[in-house]
């Protein structure tokens, strides 16, 4: 009698097993929640601004210095580690309403130059190819590339699927500098997304 009652449960378990754990994807990367910016906070440390909440202290994120439009400098790719939960700091950065802020630490020997850098949570690895950071962040078979340009008072950071400016812009962040700079952006880098 007990055996007959277990048959439906065994059938459901067998069905779930046939689907298999391999069919359940790893945590999916999204541009809406898994891309942020690391910026100096004005107090000698750095801050991560990202739309993802509840990132645990100790979590490592990829860090990419986007190539500056017109620059021949090879941008570094590295890692940054979250060292503190949400904070109200981060200096004057203009974060969106869904953004969260965390304190971060750079590894020893890594340059902490003050320009904003792209931070990636749960993305495929980024590597330097042909002098530029490239990686298939969302695992769709099309590599993503990074770019940074200047407007009159700030910097625009972008991620493109395919070649920058010719491919599809997947992510954009504006970092206000608070002083005039020589603009070199084109409209595709800052225009609102369709």
Secondary structure, DSSP 8 states (H G I E B T S, - for coil): -HHHHHHHHHHHHHHHHHH-GGGS-SS---TTTSEEEEEE-SSSSEEEEES-----TT-EEEEE---BTT------EEEEEEEEEE-S-STT----TT-EEEEEEE-TT----SS-EEEESS----EEETTEEEE-TTSSSS-EEEEEEE-SSEEEEEEEESSTTTSEEEEEEEEE-SS-------HHHHS---
